[in-house]
Amino acid sequence: MLATLALVLSLHAAAQPSEVLREMRIQGNILTADEEVIRLSGVAIGSLVTPDTPAEVAARLRQTKRFEQVDVLKRFASIEDPSQIALVIILDEGPVSIEPQRDGPPRIVRKRGLSLQFLPVLDFEDGYGFSYGVRSALPAPLGAGSRLSFPVTWGGTKQVGAELDLDRPRGPLAVLSRFQVGGSLLRREHPFYREEDDRARAWVRAERVLAPGLRAGGLARLQHVSFADRRDRFTELGADIVFDTRIDPALPRNAVYSRAAWSRLDFARADAAHRTELEARGYVGLLGQTVLAVGVQRKDSSRSLPPYLQPILGGMSSLRGFAAGSAMGDTLAAGSLELLVPLTSPLSFGKLGVSAFVDAGAVYDKGQRLADQRFRRGAGGAVWFSAAFVRAYLAVAHGIGGSTRTHFGTTLAF
C-alpha cells in the first residue's frame, strides 16, 4: 500500500511542469544598472526556479554590501502558463545625490556622512509649561526600520538624550515588534513642591503585537534622582498590556482604549515597592459626528513612594478646574465624562471641534479607603484642533468649591 502511494505521488510530481524564470524586474536601483543587478543575483532567464530561489537571490545581493535593503518577490509571468515565473527585485541603495557636471550629464553618487535629519519640538504640558527644542535623527543606522535620535529641549522640561528605536527588528530580536534603548539627563520643576527634579536615566523597552489592537511591553530602567535634599538611585522592572481599537486617536468613535501596567521599584536605601496603573476609555458615537467619551484611571503602589514618584491630582491629565499639582498622595482615582462635537468634515485635513466635560478625582495616602474619600469635581468646555503633526487643546473649567481655570496643551511633532 505504501509503495503504491509513493508511486502515485512521484508520478504526480513528475507530471507537474518545472517553474522557469522568464522575466526579471528591477526596482529602486539608481546607482547600479539592471544588468549588474542581474549578474549579482546569480540567476538568468531560463533558469529553473525552486521555492528557495527568492531567498537565495536576496542573500547574494545583500552580501555585496551595495544595498541597504533587498526584497525579492516571486510572481507569475503568464496567466495561462503557471510555470512561467517572474522575479521582482526591490532595492534600496540608501541616500544618493546628483552632482552637476560642466561637461556631460549629471553624475549620481552615493551620499557620504551622517545624513542627519532635524525635527522641531514644541510641547506644552499642564503644570510644567512650554518645552521647545530640536530632535536630530540618523535614519536607518542599523538597517531599515531603525532610527538613532538625539532630543534636546529647553523650557519647562530641560533634556538632552540619545535614543535608538528599532521597528520590526531582525536577528535575535525578530520576535519583537519594537525595541528601544536610550538614556537622558532631565530637569523640570515639580508642580506641587516647586522644587527642581533632576534625573539621569537609562532604559530598555521591548514591545510585541499579540493581535490586532493588542500589544504587550516590558521595561527595564535605572534612574538617579536629585530632588530637594534627597539623592536616590533605583531600578525599575515593569510590564504593561494595551488594548486599543481606535482608528483615529484624535477623534475615536465606537472604540475602546485600556492599559494595565505593573512595575517593581528597587531602591538603594529602602524596601522595594510595587506600582500599578490602570486606565480605560470608551468612545460611543451618537447623533452625527458627536461622540461620548468616558474614562477612568487609578494609580497605586504597595507602599508610600518618595514624593517625586507620587501621583499628582489636577490639570488636564486628571482633574480640569484645578491646577496641576493641587494635591498628591499614594493613590489616585479619577474619572471623566466628555461630549465631543466635531465642527469640520470627517474628510478635512485638520479636525476642529468643541466639547463639554465633567471630571472627578481624589488622591489619598496608604491605609485609607476609597469609599472614605471626598472627590473633587470640575466642569467646563473646550475647543480643540488636530492635524497630522500638531495638536492643540484649550479648556476653561470651574472647580466646584474652587476657582475657574484655563488649561492649555499643545504638541508639535514629526
C-alpha positions as CSV (number, residue, x, y, z in Angstrom):
1,M,0.0,0.0,0.0
2,L,2.8,2.4,1.0
3,A,4.7,1.6,-2.2
4,T,1.6,2.3,-4.3
5,L,1.1,5.7,-2.6
6,A,4.7,6.7,-3.1
7,L,4.5,5.7,-6.8
8,V,1.3,7.8,-7.2
9,L,2.9,10.8,-5.6
10,S,6.1,10.6,-7.6
11,L,4.1,10.3,-10.9
12,H,2.0,13.4,-9.8
13,A,5.2,15.4,-9.1
14,A,6.7,14.3,-12.4
15,A,3.6,15.5,-14.2
16,Q,3.9,19.0,-12.7
17,P,5.8,21.3,-15.1
18,S,9.0,22.8,-13.8
19,E,9.0,26.5,-13.0
20,V,11.2,28.5,-15.3
21,L,12.4,32.1,-14.9
22,R,11.1,34.1,-17.8
23,E,11.3,37.7,-16.5
24,M,13.3,39.8,-14.0
25,R,12.1,43.2,-12.9
26,I,14.4,45.5,-11.0
27,Q,13.0,48.4,-8.9
28,G,14.6,51.1,-6.8
29,N,18.1,50.9,-8.2
30,I,19.7,54.2,-9.1
31,L,23.5,53.7,-8.9
32,T,23.6,50.0,-10.0
33,A,22.4,49.2,-13.6
34,D,19.8,46.5,-14.1
35,E,22.4,44.3,-15.9
36,E,24.7,44.5,-13.0
37,V,21.9,43.6,-10.5
38,I,21.0,40.6,-12.7
39,R,24.7,39.5,-12.7
40,L,25.0,39.8,-9.0
41,S,21.7,37.9,-8.4
42,G,23.3,34.7,-9.8
43,V,20.3,33.7,-11.9
44,A,19.5,34.2,-15.5
45,I,16.5,34.0,-17.8
46,G,15.7,30.3,-18.5
47,S,17.0,29.1,-15.1
48,L,14.8,26.7,-13.0
49,V,13.0,28.3,-10.1
50,T,12.8,26.5,-6.8
51,P,11.0,27.5,-3.6
52,D,14.3,28.7,-2.2
53,T,15.3,30.8,-5.2
54,P,13.9,34.2,-4.0
55,A,15.7,33.9,-0.6
56,E,18.9,32.8,-2.3
57,V,18.9,35.8,-4.7
58,A,18.2,38.2,-1.8
59,A,21.1,36.7,0.2
60,R,23.5,37.1,-2.7
61,L,22.6,40.7,-3.3
62,R,22.9,41.6,0.4
63,Q,26.3,40.0,0.5
64,T,27.5,42.6,-2.0
65,K,27.0,45.4,0.7
66,R,25.8,47.7,-2.1
67,F,22.2,47.8,-0.9
68,E,20.6,48.8,2.5
69,Q,17.5,46.7,1.9
70,V,16.7,43.9,-0.6
71,D,13.3,42.2,-1.2
72,V,12.8,39.5,-3.8
73,L,9.2,38.6,-4.8
74,K,8.1,35.6,-6.9
75,R,5.3,36.4,-9.4
76,F,3.7,34.6,-12.3
77,A,4.8,35.9,-15.7
78,S,1.9,34.4,-17.5
79,I,-1.8,33.9,-16.6
80,E,-2.2,30.9,-19.0
81,D,1.1,29.1,-18.0
82,P,1.8,29.0,-14.2
83,S,5.2,27.5,-14.9
84,Q,6.5,30.9,-16.3
85,I,7.9,32.8,-13.3
86,A,8.9,36.5,-12.9
87,L,11.2,37.7,-10.1
88,V,10.7,41.2,-8.8
89,I,13.8,42.6,-7.1
90,I,13.2,45.7,-4.9
91,L,16.3,47.5,-3.9
92,D,17.2,50.4,-1.5
93,E,20.6,51.9,-2.2
94,G,20.4,54.4,0.6
95,P,20.7,58.2,0.2
96,V,22.1,59.4,-3.1
97,S,22.8,62.8,-4.6
98,I,23.0,64.3,-8.1
99,E,26.2,66.3,-8.8
100,P,26.0,68.6,-11.9
101,Q,29.0,68.4,-14.3
102,R,30.3,71.1,-16.5
103,D,30.7,68.7,-19.4
104,G,28.2,65.9,-19.8
105,P,25.2,64.7,-17.9
106,P,24.9,65.0,-14.1
107,R,26.5,62.3,-12.0
108,I,24.6,60.3,-9.5
109,V,26.7,59.3,-6.4
110,R,26.1,57.8,-3.0
111,K,25.8,60.3,-0.2
112,R,28.5,60.2,2.5
113,G,28.4,61.4,6.0
114,L,25.8,61.1,8.7
115,S,22.8,62.4,6.8
116,L,21.3,63.8,10.0
117,Q,17.6,65.0,10.0
118,F,16.5,67.8,12.2
119,L,12.9,68.0,13.6
120,P,11.5,70.8,15.7
121,V,10.0,70.0,19.2
122,L,7.3,72.2,20.7
123,D,5.2,70.9,23.7
124,F,3.1,72.5,26.4
125,E,2.3,70.2,29.4
126,D,-0.1,71.4,32.1
127,G,1.8,72.1,35.2
128,Y,5.2,72.2,33.5
129,G,4.8,74.8,30.8
130,F,6.3,75.1,27.3
131,S,9.2,73.0,26.2
132,Y,11.0,73.7,22.9
133,G,14.0,72.4,21.1
134,V,15.1,70.1,18.4
135,R,15.4,66.3,17.8
136,S,18.2,65.3,15.4
137,A,18.0,61.9,13.9
138,L,20.1,59.5,12.0
139,P,17.8,57.3,9.9
140,A,18.5,53.6,9.4
141,P,21.8,53.3,11.3
142,L,21.1,49.5,11.7
143,G,19.1,49.0,8.6
144,A,15.5,49.7,7.6
145,G,13.2,50.5,10.4
146,S,15.9,51.8,12.8
147,R,16.5,55.3,14.0
148,L,19.1,56.9,16.3
149,S,17.9,60.3,17.6
150,F,19.1,63.0,20.0
151,P,16.4,65.1,21.7
152,V,17.4,68.4,23.2
153,T,14.8,70.6,24.8
154,W,14.6,73.7,27.0
155,G,11.9,75.5,28.9
156,G,9.5,73.5,31.1
157,T,11.4,70.3,30.5
158,K,15.2,70.6,30.0
159,Q,16.5,67.4,28.5
160,V,19.4,66.0,26.5
161,G,19.4,62.4,25.5
162,A,20.0,59.6,22.9
163,E,17.5,57.0,21.8
164,L,17.8,54.0,19.5
165,D,14.5,52.8,18.1
166,L,14.1,49.6,16.1
167,D,10.8,49.0,14.4
168,R,10.3,45.3,13.5
169,P,13.9,44.3,14.4
170,R,15.7,41.4,12.8
171,G,18.0,38.7,14.1
172,P,17.7,37.7,17.7
173,L,15.1,40.4,18.3
174,A,12.9,39.4,15.4
175,V,10.2,38.1,17.9
176,L,9.6,41.7,18.9
177,S,7.5,44.4,17.1
178,R,9.6,47.2,18.5
179,F,12.8,47.6,20.6
180,Q,14.1,50.8,22.2
181,V,17.1,51.7,24.3
182,G,18.2,55.1,25.4
183,G,19.4,57.5,28.1
184,S,18.8,61.1,29.1
185,L,19.5,63.9,31.6
186,L,16.4,65.7,32.5
187,R,15.3,68.6,34.7
188,R,11.9,70.0,35.5
189,E,10.2,71.8,38.4
190,H,7.7,69.7,40.4
191,P,4.3,71.4,40.1
192,F,3.4,70.7,43.8
193,Y,6.6,71.2,45.7
194,R,8.1,73.8,43.3
195,E,11.5,72.0,43.6
196,E,13.8,71.0,40.8
197,D,13.6,67.4,39.9
198,D,16.9,66.3,38.3
199,R,17.1,62.8,36.8
200,A,19.8,60.8,34.9
201,R,18.3,57.6,33.5
202,A,18.9,54.8,31.1
203,W,16.3,52.3,29.8
204,V,15.5,49.4,27.6
205,R,11.9,48.7,26.3
206,A,10.5,45.9,24.2
207,E,7.0,45.6,22.6
208,R,5.2,42.8,20.8
209,V,1.9,43.0,18.9
210,L,-0.1,40.0,20.1
211,A,-3.2,40.5,18.0
212,P,-4.9,43.4,16.1
213,G,-5.2,46.2,18.7
214,L,-3.5,44.2,21.4
215,R,0.2,44.7,22.4
216,A,2.4,43.9,25.4
217,G,5.6,45.6,26.5
218,G,8.4,45.2,29.0
219,L,10.7,47.9,30.6
220,A,13.9,48.0,32.5
221,R,15.1,51.3,33.7
222,L,17.8,52.8,36.0
223,Q,17.4,56.3,37.5
224,H,19.5,58.6,39.6
225,V,17.3,61.3,41.2
226,S,18.2,64.6,42.9
227,F,15.1,66.2,44.4
228,A,15.2,69.0,47.1
229,D,17.6,67.5,49.7
230,R,17.1,63.8,48.5
231,R,19.5,61.8,46.5
232,D,18.1,58.5,45.3
233,R,19.0,55.7,43.0
234,F,16.6,53.0,42.0
235,T,15.9,50.4,39.3
236,E,12.6,49.6,37.7
237,L,11.3,46.4,36.0
238,G,7.9,46.5,34.6
239,A,5.4,45.1,32.1
240,D,2.2,46.5,30.5
241,I,-0.5,45.5,28.1
242,V,-2.6,47.7,25.9
243,F,-5.9,47.1,24.1
244,D,-6.6,49.8,21.6
245,T,-9.3,49.7,18.9
246,R,-9.1,53.4,18.0
247,I,-8.6,54.0,14.3
248,D,-8.1,57.8,14.8
249,P,-6.8,58.6,18.3
250,A,-7.6,62.3,17.7
251,L,-11.3,61.6,17.4
252,P,-12.2,57.9,18.2
253,R,-15.6,56.6,17.6
254,N,-17.2,53.3,18.8
255,A,-13.8,52.3,20.2
256,V,-12.1,51.4,23.4
257,Y,-8.6,52.0,24.9
258,S,-7.4,50.2,28.0
259,R,-4.0,49.9,29.6
260,A,-2.7,47.9,32.6
261,A,0.8,48.3,33.9
262,W,2.9,46.9,36.8
263,S,6.4,47.7,37.9
264,R,8.8,46.8,40.7
265,L,10.9,49.6,42.1
266,D,14.1,48.7,44.0
267,F,15.7,51.5,46.0
268,A,19.3,51.6,47.3
269,R,18.3,52.6,50.8
270,A,14.6,51.4,51.1
271,D,12.4,48.5,50.6
272,A,11.1,47.6,47.1
273,A,7.7,48.9,46.0
274,H,5.2,47.6,43.5
275,R,3.4,50.2,41.4
276,T,0.2,49.7,39.4
277,E,-1.5,51.8,36.8
278,L,-5.0,51.1,35.3
279,E,-6.7,53.2,32.7
280,A,-9.8,52.6,30.5
281,R,-11.6,54.8,28.0
282,G,-14.6,54.2,25.9
283,Y,-15.9,56.2,22.9
284,V,-19.6,55.9,21.7
285,G,-20.8,57.5,18.5
286,L,-24.1,59.4,18.9
287,L,-26.0,61.6,16.5
288,G,-24.0,62.8,13.5
289,Q,-20.3,63.1,14.4
290,T,-20.9,63.6,18.1
291,V,-19.0,61.2,20.4
292,L,-19.5,60.5,24.1
293,A,-16.2,59.7,25.8
294,V,-16.0,58.0,29.3
295,G,-12.7,57.5,31.1
296,V,-11.4,56.1,34.4
297,Q,-7.9,55.8,35.9
298,R,-6.2,54.5,39.0
299,K,-2.6,54.7,40.2
300,D,-1.4,52.9,43.3
301,S,1.6,51.4,45.0
302,S,2.3,48.7,47.6
303,R,3.8,51.3,50.0
304,S,4.3,55.0,50.2
305,L,6.6,56.2,47.5
306,P,9.1,59.1,47.5
307,P,7.4,62.5,46.8
308,Y,8.8,62.8,43.3
309,L,7.1,59.5,42.3
310,Q,3.7,60.1,43.9
311,P,0.7,60.6,41.6
312,I,-0.4,64.3,41.1
313,L,-4.0,65.4,41.0
314,G,-5.2,68.3,38.8
315,G,-4.8,69.6,35.3
316,M,-5.8,68.1,32.0
317,S,-4.4,64.6,32.9
318,S,-6.8,64.0,35.8
319,L,-9.0,67.0,37.0
320,R,-9.7,70.1,35.0
321,G,-10.8,73.1,37.0
322,F,-7.9,72.5,39.5
323,A,-4.2,73.4,38.9
324,A,-1.9,70.5,38.1
325,G,-0.3,69.6,41.4
326,S,-3.3,70.7,43.6
327,A,-2.9,67.6,45.7
328,M,-0.7,64.5,46.0
329,G,-0.9,61.1,47.6
330,D,-0.1,57.4,47.3
331,T,-3.2,56.5,45.4
332,L,-5.0,58.4,42.7
333,A,-8.5,57.7,41.4
334,A,-10.2,59.8,38.7
335,G,-12.8,59.7,36.0
336,S,-14.3,61.9,33.3
337,L,-17.3,62.2,31.1
338,E,-17.0,64.3,27.9
339,L,-19.2,65.1,24.9
340,L,-17.1,65.7,21.7
341,V,-18.7,67.7,18.9
342,P,-16.6,68.0,15.7
343,L,-17.2,71.1,13.6
344,T,-15.3,70.1,10.4
345,S,-16.0,67.4,7.9
346,P,-14.5,63.9,8.5
347,L,-12.7,64.3,5.2
348,S,-10.9,67.5,6.1
349,F,-7.2,67.6,6.7
350,G,-7.5,69.0,10.2
351,K,-10.2,68.4,12.8
352,L,-11.7,71.3,14.7
353,G,-14.3,70.8,17.5
354,V,-15.7,71.7,20.9
355,S,-16.5,69.6,23.9
356,A,-18.3,69.8,27.3
357,F,-17.0,67.7,30.2
358,V,-17.3,66.8,33.9
359,D,-14.2,65.5,35.8
360,A,-13.9,63.9,39.3
361,G,-10.8,62.8,41.2
362,A,-9.1,62.2,44.5
363,V,-5.7,61.3,46.0
364,Y,-5.1,59.7,49.3
365,D,-2.5,58.1,51.5
366,K,-1.8,54.4,52.2
367,G,-4.1,52.9,54.7
368,Q,-7.1,55.0,53.7
369,R,-10.1,53.6,51.8
370,L,-11.5,54.9,48.5
371,A,-15.0,54.9,49.9
372,D,-14.0,57.4,52.6
373,Q,-12.6,59.9,50.1
374,R,-14.2,63.2,49.1
375,F,-13.9,63.5,45.4
376,R,-13.2,67.0,43.9
377,R,-15.2,67.8,40.8
378,G,-14.7,70.2,37.8
379,A,-16.9,71.0,34.8
380,G,-16.3,73.1,31.7
381,G,-15.9,73.3,27.9
382,A,-13.0,73.1,25.5
383,V,-12.0,73.8,21.9
384,W,-9.5,71.5,20.2
385,F,-7.7,71.1,16.9
386,S,-5.8,68.1,15.5
387,A,-3.9,67.7,12.2
388,A,-1.2,65.4,11.0
389,F,1.6,66.7,13.2
390,V,0.1,69.3,15.5
391,R,-2.5,69.0,18.3
392,A,-3.8,71.9,20.4
393,Y,-6.4,71.9,23.3
394,L,-7.8,74.8,25.2
395,A,-10.2,74.2,28.1
396,V,-12.0,76.5,30.6
397,A,-13.2,74.7,33.7
398,H,-14.7,75.6,37.0
399,G,-13.5,73.6,40.0
400,I,-16.6,73.1,42.2
401,G,-15.8,74.7,45.5
402,G,-12.7,76.2,43.9
403,S,-11.9,78.6,41.1
404,T,-12.2,78.8,37.3
405,R,-9.0,77.9,35.4
406,T,-7.8,77.8,31.8
407,H,-5.9,74.7,30.7
408,F,-3.9,74.6,27.5
409,G,-1.9,71.8,25.9
410,T,-0.2,71.5,22.5
411,T,2.2,69.1,20.8
412,L,4.2,69.7,17.6
413,A,5.9,66.5,16.4
414,F,7.0,64.9,13.1
